[in-house]
Amino acid sequence: MTTTVDEAVSRFTPVLPLAVAFSGGADSTALLLACAQKWPGQVSAIHIHHGLQAAADDFERHCQDFCACIGVPLRVQRVDGRHAPGQSPEDAARRARYRAFDLMAQDDGTLQTLQSIALAQHADDQIETLLLAMSRGAGLPGLSAMPAHWVRAGIHYHRPLLQVDALEIRRWLASRDASFVQDPSNSDERFTRNRIRARLMPALAATFPQFRETFARSARHAAQAQTLLLELAEQDLALIGTPPVLARIRVLSRARQANVLRHWLATAHQTVPSAAQLAELLDQIEACRTRGHAIHIKVGSGHAERRGPLLHWYNLPVLQ
């Protein structure tokens, strides 16, 4: 059964004041309008100007006009959303947005007391994210898709529309005669997500009419399992130490070794090993039972190395 925009926002209980990330598109327009109606005077809008499209200035003007019309304060933040070689454009833009949110949340101006930020990703976006993760052979973190709530730099982030599909959002906007902009990049099938939206989602709807609900349920199951793995990883990390003691790692099963080492690398060094790198590291740890056995292999963005009884990780400095 489809969740409506009104139902989703009625269940949404953020800490106020709230800011809505507002692109001017259909989804963020519906979220901003619904939240402004529910909490008048407690909602502001944030527009991130990525500078990536010729129409970006037009998007900003639309957002200014719309917010003025509904009486919502708007803050515009310009960022450099260009991607580095080898980086996906979507990932670069996402990272730029969150850096901007972090800065704005610490600002001494109108957003000084900001407690929560709402993002407008919906049910279709969630399924697209899950399918992208599956196409890349992701583990449980990827299969968990997008969380509905998390905390970053003291700010609560929310996705209240994750159970509302795109068609319902457009029906809701049409019933209120609300205008929004169309981002031309959303129809560019050079991007994998857009090909999924244009080709795969209609096929899934025709074959499995309830796929949005059932796929999202699978993502929630994966998220619950990942939560348990994180809890186990924290317990095992306390056992093996930081940096880890090689002999203590070998006491664990191979699955727990992989789980705790991923957690150690992510939390202590902000790096993620590939499946092949992690498998090689586990093989080396298992074989490392004499004083003369060395470990020195590429893991994530750096190297793992044996130093006496301990496993260390380091990143080589970039040479100018």
C-alpha positions, -999 to 999 in steps of 0.1 A, spaced: 0 0 0 14 34 -10 23 58 18 12 93 11 32 125 16 8 136 44 11 103 62 49 103 60 52 138 73 27 132 100 49 104 114 81 126 111 92 139 145 125 158 141 140 180 167 132 216 158 142 239 142 144 220 109 160 228 76 150 211 44 176 205 16 158 222 -12 169 217 -48 137 231 -64 128 196 -78 95 178 -72 107 157 -42 123 185 -22 94 209 -31 69 184 -16 89 179 15 95 216 21 59 225 16 46 197 38 71 205 66 64 243 64 27 236 67 32 213 97 57 235 116 51 271 105 80 294 116 102 264 125 114 254 90 140 269 68 154 258 34 190 251 22 198 253 -15 231 239 -26 244 255 -58 268 230 -74 277 251 -103 277 221 -126 249 231 -150 240 261 -171 206 260 -155 220 262 -119 214 299 -116 178 294 -128 173 267 -101 185 291 -75 161 319 -86 132 295 -86 141 284 -50 143 320 -39 109 328 -55 92 297 -41 105 302 -5 95 339 -6 60 328 -17 55 304 12 73 325 37 102 302 44 138 315 50 163 303 24 200 299 27 220 294 -6 254 278 -4 277 276 -34 300 246 -36 325 231 -61 307 199 -71 332 189 -98 345 153 -95 381 142 -94 395 117 -120 381 83 -112 354 97 -88 318 94 -97 300 128 -104 272 117 -81 296 109 -52 315 142 -57 283 162 -56 271 143 -25 303 149 -6 302 186 -15 267 189 -2 275 174 32 305 196 36 283 225 29 257 213 55 285 209 81 296 244 75 262 259 76 253 241 108 283 257 125 275 291 111 270 320 135 240 334 114 204 323 110 212 286 111 231 287 144 204 267 163 198 242 135 190 208 150 178 187 120 181 185 82 155 167 61 164 152 27 139 143 1 150 109 -11 119 87 -17 110 50 -22 122 49 -58 155 64 -48 159 38 -21 153 10 -46 177 25 -71 203 27 -44 198 -10 -35 200 -21 -71 232 -1 -76 247 -17 -45 237 -52 -58 252 -45 -92 286 -37 -75 285 -68 -53 281 -48 -21 280 -63 13 255 -56 40 263 -19 43 255 -13 7 225 -36 7 211 -16 37 206 12 11 199 47 26 192 51 64 161 70 74 180 88 102 216 94 113 237 119 131 266 138 116 286 166 133 258 170 159 231 174 133 202 149 129 196 140 93 163 125 82 147 110 51 110 111 59 98 102 24 116 68 20 83 50 19 66 74 -5 70 67 -42 77 93 -69 43 91 -85 26 98 -52 48 128 -47 38 142 -81 2 136 -74 5 154 -41 22 184 -58 -4 186 -86 -33 187 -60 -17 218 -45 -7 234 -79 29 236 -66 56 244 -92 90 227 -94 120 226 -117 131 197 -139 168 188 -137 178 178 -173 206 156 -159 180 132 -144 172 119 -179 208 115 -190 212 77 -194 250 80 -193 245 78 -156 238 43 -143 211 55 -118 192 71 -146 193 39 -167 179 20 -137 151 46 -134 142 46 -171 146 9 -180 147 -14 -150 122 2 -126 93 -1 -151 102 -37 -158 102 -45 -121 69 -28 -116 54 -48 -144 68 -81 -131 66 -75 -93 40 -48 -86 49 -47 -49 86 -45 -55 92 -11 -38 78 -25 -5 94 -59 -7 129 -46 -18 128 -19 9 120 -46 35 150 -66 23 171 -34 28 158 -30 63 167 -67 71 202 -60 58 205 -29 80 194 -48 111 220 -75 103 247 -49 98 238 -33 131 245 -66 148 278 -70 129 289 -36 141 281 -44 177 301 -77 174 330 -58 157 332 -33 186 333 -62 210 360 -80 190 380 -48 185 382 -44 223 395 -80 224 422 -78 197 433 -42 206 442 -11 186 465 -17 167 454 -53 166 475 -81 181 480 -108 154 477 -137 178 444 -124 191 430 -120 156 437 -157 149 415 -167 179 385 -155 160 367 -173 132 376 -161 97 342 -144 93 347 -125 126 383 -116 116 370 -100 84 343 -82 102 365 -67 129 393 -58 105 369 -39 83 356 -21 113 391 -12 125 402 0 91 370 21 87 370 37 122 407 41 129 419 48 93 388 58 73 397 33 46 378 3 30 396 -28 17 384 -46 -14 372 -82 -10 404 -95 -26 426 -73 -3 409 -84 28 410 -121 18 448 -118 12 453 -100 45 434 -128 63 456 -154 46 487 -136 56 476 -133 92 468 -171 93 503 -179 80 520 -154 102 531 -177 130 569 -173 131 590 -142 140 604 -140 105 571 -139 87 565 -104 73 532 -88 63 533 -58 39 504 -56 15 481 -30 -1 449 -26 19 424 0 10 441 33 3 473 23 22 493 -6 34 490 -32 62 522 -42 79 534 -65 107 554 -48 134 564 -73 159 532 -89 174 510 -61 160 492 -53 127 496 -17 117 482 3 88 497 34 72 491 56 42 521 68 22 524 106 19 516 120 -15 547 132 -33 544 167 -47 
